């Protein structure tokens, strides 16, 4: 870490600011210190979490802030190096960035109280009134890769957005990061509620960290996060919280049409075979906890996978380990009955697909700028998803800009090529 005496003073201010913030929010008589934070930027000294020992002091409403962990400060040179290592364009980086993990109150898919975590990244220079941008991450089956605890591309791009002069907010979603339980994969409603509550918690944290948020919110996201971004934009546009107003939407490669694009693509060759196996296994095991799809895994999955598949998606197995314990083809994963069911969904399966397929079926305000990014060469989320989303928005009188990153762009490349445009066009402090 570079920056010498000045950086050391700022880091001291981070910890002190966090303590003062939560003392003001909770009126608690004492503050506990948590273990060292994981996933801090390289070269940053270990941070300590300021937590609330008695949760009754923290407020019981959704979005109530429970703890704030300083994750350290990176200077501009470190941010540029981190972005370039992730294959991102760092041309918009201007300031150093202070990062924090927030833990806050939210709800489960069935409305019960729970907690979740997420990343808040703030620039160390420039204006103190910042436009907020929410980055919704893509498919993660391992809690340790979530933005507030891992050092992956979601952390890198969030820090990069903040470095340009924004408050960057990256929710971990339920069951990822430090949140309890398993992640309800592709349950869009709960990912949106967790994201909205993270935005609320970040807004509460801002004054104690020396900043404030503009009302207009920019929302972006990649893959699963593209779908979450569209759904979060819809809720903001519908007035889910009057303190926020949707300003910009810029999702990348979202699975907006499970019924007509994503699921068929797994059987007609548009989606790679191994990707299809991973997504289907994750989707069915996660959804079965929310909906009665099957009673025993052997009804859906062939041996030997029926005995292991649910444990592989418990949040504690990195994706590379999980993928290595699954077959290469859907035919080898699924029983004959379920192989046919996924090609011709009906009943509960069809209902839950359609429940997640309305993220683009709404009327944005005409002042909202919407850009949909995709790639013809994407073999994880086919371009047909984005075209379906664009048609739905057009039906509501809004013509989004659609940018195709090319036939030579795979799934991640579609994001990497889209990021410079997103980073340049999202609002930033002046």
C-alpha positions as CSV (number, residue, x, y, z in Angstrom):
1,X,0.0,0.0,0.0
2,X,1.4,3.4,-1.0
3,X,0.4,6.7,0.4
4,X,2.7,6.9,3.5
5,X,1.6,9.1,6.4
6,X,-1.5,10.5,4.7
7,X,-2.9,7.0,3.9
8,X,-2.2,6.0,7.5
9,X,-4.2,9.0,8.8
10,X,-7.1,8.2,6.4
11,X,-7.2,4.6,7.6
12,X,-7.4,5.7,11.2
13,X,-10.3,8.0,10.2
14,X,-12.1,5.0,8.6
15,X,-12.1,3.0,11.8
16,X,-13.0,6.0,13.9
17,X,-15.7,7.1,11.5
18,X,-17.2,3.6,11.6
19,X,-17.4,3.6,15.4
20,X,-19.0,7.0,15.5
21,X,-21.5,6.1,12.8
22,X,-22.8,3.0,14.5
23,X,-22.7,4.6,18.0
24,X,-25.0,7.3,16.6
25,X,-27.3,4.8,14.8
26,X,-27.7,2.4,17.8
27,X,-27.2,4.5,20.9
28,X,-25.5,1.3,22.3
29,X,-23.5,1.7,25.5
30,X,-20.6,-0.3,24.0
31,X,-19.3,-1.5,20.7
32,X,-17.8,-4.9,20.1
33,X,-14.8,-5.6,17.8
34,X,-15.1,-8.5,15.4
35,X,-12.3,-10.7,14.0
36,X,-10.0,-9.3,11.2
37,X,-11.9,-8.7,7.9
38,X,-11.3,-11.2,5.2
39,X,-10.7,-10.3,1.6
40,X,-9.1,-6.9,2.2
41,X,-7.2,-5.2,-0.6
42,X,-3.6,-6.3,-0.9
43,X,-1.3,-4.2,1.2
44,X,-4.1,-2.9,3.5
45,X,-3.7,-3.5,7.2
46,X,-6.3,-5.7,8.9
47,X,-9.5,-3.9,9.6
48,X,-11.9,-4.4,12.6
49,X,-15.6,-4.5,12.4
50,X,-17.7,-2.2,14.4
51,X,-20.7,-4.3,15.4
52,X,-23.8,-3.9,17.6
53,X,-23.8,-6.3,20.6
54,X,-27.5,-6.0,21.2
55,X,-29.5,-6.2,18.0
56,X,-32.5,-4.6,19.7
57,X,-30.6,-1.3,19.5
58,X,-30.1,-1.5,15.8
59,X,-33.7,-1.1,14.6
60,X,-35.8,-3.9,13.3
61,X,-36.8,-2.5,10.0
62,X,-35.6,-3.7,6.6
63,X,-32.3,-2.0,5.6
64,X,-31.3,-1.3,9.2
65,X,-27.5,-1.3,9.5
66,X,-26.1,-3.8,11.9
67,X,-22.4,-3.7,11.4
68,X,-19.8,-1.9,9.3
69,X,-16.4,-3.4,8.6
70,X,-13.7,-1.2,7.0
71,X,-11.9,-3.3,4.4
72,X,-9.1,-0.8,3.7
73,X,-8.1,1.9,1.2
74,X,-6.6,1.5,-2.2
75,X,-4.9,4.4,-4.0
76,X,-5.6,5.1,-7.7
77,X,-2.5,3.1,-8.9
78,X,-3.7,0.0,-7.0
79,X,-7.2,0.3,-8.3
80,X,-5.9,0.6,-11.9
81,X,-3.7,-2.5,-11.4
82,X,-6.6,-4.5,-9.9
83,X,-8.9,-3.5,-12.7
84,X,-6.4,-4.4,-15.4
85,X,-5.7,-7.8,-13.8
86,X,-9.4,-8.5,-14.0
87,X,-9.4,-7.4,-17.7
88,X,-11.3,-4.2,-17.1
89,X,-10.6,-0.7,-18.6
90,X,-9.5,1.6,-15.8
91,X,-9.6,4.9,-17.8
92,X,-12.3,6.4,-15.5
93,X,-10.3,5.9,-12.3
94,X,-9.7,9.2,-10.6
95,X,-9.5,8.8,-6.8
96,X,-8.5,6.3,-4.2
97,X,-11.3,4.3,-2.7
98,X,-12.3,3.2,0.8
99,X,-14.2,0.0,1.0
100,X,-16.6,-1.4,3.7
101,X,-18.6,-4.5,4.4
102,X,-22.1,-3.7,5.6
103,X,-24.3,-6.2,7.4
104,X,-28.0,-5.2,7.5
105,X,-31.5,-6.5,8.1
106,X,-33.6,-7.8,5.2
107,X,-36.1,-10.7,4.6
108,X,-36.1,-14.2,3.3
109,X,-38.1,-15.3,0.2
110,X,-41.1,-16.0,2.5
111,X,-40.9,-12.7,4.3
112,X,-39.2,-13.7,7.5
113,X,-36.4,-11.5,9.0
114,X,-32.8,-12.3,8.2
115,X,-29.6,-10.5,7.5
116,X,-27.4,-10.0,4.5
117,X,-24.1,-8.4,3.7
118,X,-22.7,-6.2,0.9
119,X,-19.9,-4.0,-0.3
120,X,-19.9,-0.2,-0.1
121,X,-17.1,1.6,-1.9
122,X,-16.5,5.4,-1.6
123,X,-14.0,7.7,-3.3
124,X,-11.4,9.3,-0.9
125,X,-11.4,12.5,-2.9
126,X,-13.8,14.8,-4.8
127,X,-17.3,15.8,-3.9
128,X,-19.0,14.5,-0.8
129,X,-22.4,14.4,-2.6
130,X,-22.2,11.2,-4.6
131,X,-24.5,9.5,-7.2
132,X,-25.1,5.9,-6.0
133,X,-24.6,3.0,-8.4
134,X,-25.7,-0.5,-7.6
135,X,-23.7,-3.4,-9.2
136,X,-25.6,-6.7,-9.1
137,X,-23.3,-9.7,-9.4
138,X,-23.7,-12.8,-11.5
139,X,-24.1,-16.4,-10.6
140,X,-22.1,-17.3,-7.5
141,X,-22.5,-20.7,-5.7
142,X,-19.7,-20.0,-3.2
143,X,-20.3,-17.4,-0.5
144,X,-16.6,-16.6,-0.3
145,X,-16.6,-15.1,-3.8
146,X,-19.3,-12.5,-3.0
147,X,-18.3,-8.8,-3.4
148,X,-17.9,-7.9,0.3
149,X,-15.6,-10.9,1.1
150,X,-13.9,-11.9,-2.2
151,X,-11.4,-10.3,-4.4
152,X,-13.0,-11.1,-7.8
153,X,-14.3,-9.0,-10.6
154,X,-17.3,-7.8,-8.7
155,X,-15.1,-6.1,-6.1
156,X,-12.8,-4.8,-8.8
157,X,-15.6,-3.2,-10.9
158,X,-17.3,-1.7,-7.9
159,X,-14.1,-0.1,-6.7
160,X,-13.5,1.1,-10.2
161,X,-17.0,2.7,-10.3
162,X,-16.4,4.4,-7.0
163,X,-13.0,5.7,-8.1
164,X,-14.7,7.8,-10.8
165,X,-16.7,9.7,-8.1
166,X,-19.6,7.5,-7.1
167,X,-21.0,5.6,-4.2
168,X,-20.7,2.0,-5.4
169,X,-23.0,-0.6,-3.7
170,X,-22.7,-4.3,-4.4
171,X,-25.1,-6.5,-2.5
172,X,-24.0,-10.1,-1.8
173,X,-27.6,-11.3,-2.0
174,X,-29.1,-13.8,0.5
175,X,-26.9,-16.7,1.7
176,X,-23.7,-15.3,0.2
177,X,-21.0,-13.2,1.8
178,X,-21.6,-13.4,5.5
179,X,-25.3,-13.9,5.3
180,X,-26.9,-17.1,6.8
181,X,-28.4,-20.0,5.0
182,X,-28.2,-21.0,1.4
183,X,-28.6,-18.7,-1.6
184,X,-32.0,-18.9,-3.2
185,X,-30.6,-18.9,-6.7
186,X,-32.7,-17.2,-9.4
187,X,-35.4,-16.2,-6.9
188,X,-35.4,-12.7,-8.3
189,X,-37.8,-11.2,-5.8
190,X,-35.6,-12.0,-2.8
191,X,-32.4,-10.8,-4.6
192,X,-34.2,-7.5,-5.3
193,X,-35.4,-7.1,-1.7
194,X,-31.8,-7.8,-0.5
195,X,-30.4,-5.3,-3.0
196,X,-32.9,-2.6,-2.1
197,X,-32.2,-3.1,1.6
198,X,-28.5,-2.9,1.0
199,X,-29.1,0.4,-0.8
200,X,-31.0,1.6,2.3
201,X,-28.2,0.5,4.6
202,X,-25.6,2.2,2.5
203,X,-27.6,5.4,2.6
204,X,-27.8,5.2,6.4
205,X,-24.0,4.6,6.6
206,X,-23.1,7.5,4.3
207,X,-23.4,10.5,6.7
208,X,-21.1,8.9,9.3
209,X,-18.6,8.3,6.6
210,X,-18.6,11.9,5.5
211,X,-20.8,11.7,2.4
212,X,-24.4,11.8,1.2
213,X,-26.2,10.2,-1.7
214,X,-28.0,11.8,-4.6
215,X,-31.6,10.7,-5.0
216,X,-31.1,9.3,-8.5
217,X,-29.8,5.7,-8.6
218,X,-28.0,4.0,-11.4
219,X,-28.4,0.2,-11.6
220,X,-26.2,-2.2,-13.5
221,X,-25.3,-5.9,-13.2
222,X,-24.0,-8.9,-15.1
223,X,-25.6,-12.3,-15.9
224,X,-27.9,-13.2,-13.0
225,X,-27.2,-9.6,-11.9
226,X,-28.5,-8.3,-15.2
227,X,-31.9,-9.8,-14.4
228,X,-31.7,-8.5,-10.8
229,X,-30.8,-5.0,-12.1
230,X,-33.9,-4.8,-14.3
231,X,-36.1,-6.0,-11.4
232,X,-34.5,-3.6,-9.0
233,X,-35.0,-0.8,-11.5
234,X,-38.7,-1.7,-11.8
235,X,-39.1,-1.5,-8.0
236,X,-37.4,1.8,-7.7
237,X,-39.5,3.2,-10.6
238,X,-42.6,2.0,-8.8
239,X,-41.7,4.0,-5.7
240,X,-40.4,1.2,-3.5
241,X,-38.6,3.8,-1.4
242,X,-39.3,7.5,-1.9
243,X,-35.7,8.4,-1.0
244,X,-34.5,6.9,-4.2
245,X,-35.4,7.5,-7.9
246,X,-34.3,5.3,-10.8
247,X,-32.0,7.3,-13.1
248,X,-30.0,4.8,-15.3
249,X,-30.3,1.1,-16.1
250,X,-27.3,-0.7,-17.8
251,X,-27.6,-4.5,-17.3
252,X,-25.3,-6.9,-19.2
253,X,-26.3,-10.4,-20.4
254,X,-29.2,-11.0,-18.1
255,X,-31.4,-14.1,-18.3
256,X,-34.6,-12.1,-18.7
257,X,-36.6,-14.9,-20.5
258,X,-36.1,-18.3,-18.8
259,X,-39.1,-19.9,-20.5
260,X,-38.5,-18.9,-24.1
261,X,-34.7,-18.2,-24.4
262,X,-32.6,-19.5,-21.5
263,X,-34.0,-22.9,-20.8
264,X,-34.5,-23.8,-24.5
265,X,-30.9,-22.7,-25.2
266,X,-29.7,-25.5,-22.9
267,X,-31.2,-28.1,-25.2
268,X,-30.6,-26.6,-28.7
269,X,-26.9,-25.9,-28.4
270,X,-26.9,-22.2,-27.8
271,X,-25.7,-22.8,-24.2
272,X,-22.5,-24.8,-23.6
273,X,-23.2,-28.3,-22.2
274,X,-21.2,-27.8,-19.0
275,X,-22.7,-24.4,-18.3
276,X,-26.1,-25.9,-18.7
277,X,-25.3,-28.7,-16.2
278,X,-24.1,-26.2,-13.6
279,X,-27.0,-23.8,-14.0
280,X,-29.7,-26.5,-14.0
281,X,-28.3,-28.3,-11.0
282,X,-28.0,-25.0,-9.0
283,X,-31.5,-23.8,-10.2
284,X,-33.4,-26.9,-9.4
285,X,-31.8,-27.5,-6.0
286,X,-32.3,-23.9,-4.9
287,X,-35.8,-23.6,-6.2
288,X,-36.9,-26.9,-4.6
289,X,-36.3,-25.3,-1.2
290,X,-38.9,-22.7,-2.2
291,X,-41.3,-24.7,-4.3
292,X,-42.3,-28.4,-4.3
293,X,-40.5,-29.6,-7.4
294,X,-39.4,-33.0,-6.0
295,X,-39.4,-35.0,-2.8
296,X,-36.1,-36.8,-3.2
297,X,-33.1,-35.8,-5.4
298,X,-33.2,-39.3,-7.1
299,X,-36.5,-38.2,-8.8
300,X,-34.6,-35.6,-10.7
301,X,-30.9,-36.5,-10.8
302,X,-29.2,-39.7,-11.9
303,X,-26.8,-41.7,-9.7
304,X,-24.2,-40.8,-8.4
305,X,-25.2,-37.2,-8.6
306,X,-28.4,-37.5,-6.7
307,X,-26.5,-38.2,-3.5
308,X,-24.2,-35.2,-3.8
309,X,-25.8,-32.4,-5.8
310,X,-27.7,-30.6,-3.0
311,X,-24.5,-30.5,-0.8
312,X,-22.5,-29.2,-3.7
313,X,-24.6,-26.1,-3.7
314,X,-24.5,-25.4,0.0
315,X,-22.5,-22.2,-0.4
316,X,-19.3,-23.6,0.9
317,X,-18.0,-25.2,-2.3
318,X,-16.1,-23.1,-4.9
319,X,-17.7,-23.3,-8.3
320,X,-14.6,-25.0,-9.8
321,X,-14.9,-27.8,-7.2
322,X,-18.6,-28.2,-7.8
323,X,-18.3,-28.3,-11.6
324,X,-15.7,-31.0,-11.3
325,X,-18.1,-33.3,-9.4
326,X,-20.9,-32.9,-12.0
327,X,-21.2,-34.6,-15.4
328,X,-20.5,-32.9,-18.7
329,X,-24.0,-33.2,-20.2
330,X,-27.6,-32.8,-19.0
331,X,-28.4,-36.2,-20.3
332,X,-26.0,-37.7,-17.7
333,X,-27.3,-35.4,-14.9
334,X,-31.0,-35.7,-15.2
335,X,-33.4,-38.7,-15.2
336,X,-35.3,-39.2,-18.4
337,X,-38.4,-37.8,-16.9
338,X,-36.8,-34.6,-15.8
339,X,-34.9,-34.2,-19.1
340,X,-38.3,-34.2,-20.8
341,X,-39.9,-31.9,-18.2
342,X,-37.3,-29.2,-18.7
343,X,-37.9,-29.2,-22.4
344,X,-41.7,-29.0,-21.9
345,X,-42.2,-27.3,-18.5
346,X,-45.6,-27.3,-16.9
347,X,-47.2,-27.0,-13.5
348,X,-45.0,-25.7,-10.6
349,X,-41.9,-25.6,-12.8
350,X,-43.6,-23.4,-15.5
351,X,-45.1,-21.2,-12.8
352,X,-41.7,-20.4,-11.2
353,X,-40.1,-19.8,-14.6
354,X,-42.8,-17.3,-15.4
355,X,-42.6,-15.7,-12.0
356,X,-39.0,-14.7,-12.8
357,X,-39.7,-13.7,-16.4
358,X,-41.3,-10.3,-15.9
359,X,-38.3,-8.1,-15.1
360,X,-38.6,-6.2,-18.3
361,X,-42.4,-6.1,-18.4
362,X,-43.0,-2.6,-17.0
363,X,-43.1,1.0,-18.0
364,X,-40.0,3.1,-17.1
365,X,-40.1,6.8,-16.9
366,X,-39.0,8.4,-20.2
367,X,-36.2,10.2,-18.5
368,X,-34.6,6.8,-17.5
369,X,-31.7,5.9,-19.7
370,X,-31.7,2.2,-20.5
371,X,-28.9,0.3,-22.3
372,X,-29.0,-3.4,-22.7
373,X,-25.7,-5.1,-23.3
374,X,-25.4,-8.6,-24.9
375,X,-23.2,-10.6,-27.2
376,X,-24.1,-12.9,-30.1
377,X,-21.3,-15.2,-29.1
378,X,-22.5,-15.6,-25.5
379,X,-23.0,-19.4,-24.8
380,X,-24.2,-18.9,-21.2
381,X,-27.0,-16.3,-21.6
382,X,-28.0,-16.2,-25.3
383,X,-28.7,-12.9,-27.0
384,X,-32.4,-14.0,-27.3
385,X,-32.8,-13.0,-23.6
386,X,-31.9,-9.4,-24.3
387,X,-34.0,-9.2,-27.5
388,X,-37.0,-10.5,-25.5
389,X,-36.3,-7.8,-22.8
390,X,-36.1,-5.1,-25.5
391,X,-39.4,-6.2,-27.0
392,X,-41.2,-6.0,-23.7
393,X,-39.8,-2.5,-23.0
394,X,-40.8,-1.4,-26.5
395,X,-44.3,-2.7,-25.9
396,X,-44.5,-0.3,-23.0
397,X,-43.4,2.6,-25.2
398,X,-39.7,2.7,-24.3
399,X,-37.0,1.9,-26.8
400,X,-33.8,0.8,-25.0
401,X,-30.4,1.0,-26.6
402,X,-29.2,-2.6,-27.4
403,X,-25.4,-3.0,-27.7
404,X,-24.1,-6.4,-29.1
405,X,-20.5,-7.0,-28.2
406,X,-20.1,-9.4,-31.1
407,X,-20.0,-13.0,-32.2
408,X,-16.5,-13.5,-30.9
409,X,-17.5,-12.4,-27.3
410,X,-18.2,-15.1,-24.8
411,X,-20.2,-14.5,-21.6
412,X,-17.4,-12.8,-19.6
413,X,-16.0,-11.0,-22.6
414,X,-19.5,-9.4,-23.1
415,X,-19.1,-7.9,-19.6
416,X,-15.5,-6.9,-20.1
417,X,-16.3,-5.1,-23.4
418,X,-19.4,-3.4,-21.9
419,X,-17.7,-2.1,-18.8
420,X,-15.9,0.9,-20.4
421,X,-19.1,2.2,-21.8
422,X,-20.9,1.7,-18.5
423,X,-18.1,3.3,-16.5
424,X,-18.1,6.4,-18.8
425,X,-21.9,6.9,-19.0
426,X,-23.0,6.3,-15.4
427,X,-23.4,9.6,-13.5
428,X,-20.4,10.7,-11.5
429,X,-19.7,13.5,-9.0
430,X,-18.3,16.7,-10.5
